[in-house]
Every structure is written in C-alpha cells, then in structure tokens.
Amino acid sequence: MSDLEIRLVSKNELKDLLEISIVTFRESYEHLNDPHNFEEHIKKSFNKSKLLKEWLEPKTTFHFAIFNQSIVGYIKLNIEYAQTENMGNDAIELERIYVMNKFKGLGIGKTLIQKSILEGSKLGKSLLWLGVWEKNPSAINFYEHMGFQKSGEHIFMIGDEKQTDFIMELDLKISK
C-alpha cells in the first residue's frame, strides 16, 4: 500500500489526534454502550489536557496512519511504567489501535500491527500485548489472525460500567 504512511504524531498535531481519537472511538463503540456512560468516557478520556499529558509521557508514543494524505487511524504504544497493566519491562503495550470505518479492510490495521511489532523489536521487547473488549469479535478475530493469543482479562471502565477486556499477547521473538 504505497499511499500509506505510518509516522509519529508531533506536538502541533494534537488537535488532529484528538479528532481522530474521538471519531474512531465513537464509530467503534458508541452504538454498543449506554449513552450516558459513553459520553462520560469521551469527556474523561479524550480531552486536550489528558491527551497532552499522554503525549508528553516519555514512555508513550503515538503514530498516525496517513492514507492519501489524510489521517485515517492511529496507534498508542506504551512501555515500562506507562503500560496500563504491569507486564514488565520486556513488554510493549498497544493500548490503542483505531482505523476509521470507511478505511477498514484496506490492510491499514495490519500495517499498524506491523509497526507496533517493529517498534517493540527496535526497543528490544519480547512481548506485544493489548486489551480488546470481549464483545468485539471482529477485533478478536483480527488479532488472532495476526498471531495474538488470549492470556488473561482486565477491567475497562466506560463511565461507571465495568467491561471485560481480553488481554492478548504476541511473542515478538516468534513473529520477527
């Protein structure tokens, strides 16, 4: 896919990151959640100050997927203490991976996973992991197709609702 570029998000692009974060999260989950809880989560998780704090975290990186010169998705990677679960210093977390609905099926998600693998390998990590909502079978199937295996569960809050995420792992020593 020659028209696809994956690159780091710069500080002057935080407004674009906020927009793509909200759009893709709404597309993925709004129709499946209680409206009040969903809006509370959007306000809490996707605002300028929180996003700036996340972007400034030295153990976190954001990467845009740019297709035909338009931002169509992104990933958020965490290492060491920035991970949402203590998976150790040998792990890298793919905390967020989102592609706009109208660009799904073009291989962008696969390319973002490959970028995550590459970043983890460059950092000498041996494990790439993520959390995926148990009620998202298409994402679970995609991750399994990419070589991830379920290794556990954790709770993800949407407003005051506890939701179960499956923790899925990919051994980076095998996937190279």
Buried (B, 14 or more C-beta within 10 A) or exposed (E): EEEBBBEEBEEEBBEBBBEBBBBBBBBBBEEEBEEEBBBBBBEEBBBEEEBBEBBEEEEBBBBBBBBEEEBBBBBBBBBBEBBBBEBEEBBBBBBBBBBBEEBBEBEBBBBBBBBBBEBBBEBEBBBBBBBBBBEBEEBBEBBEEBBBEBEEEEEBEBBEBEBEBBBBBBEBEEBE
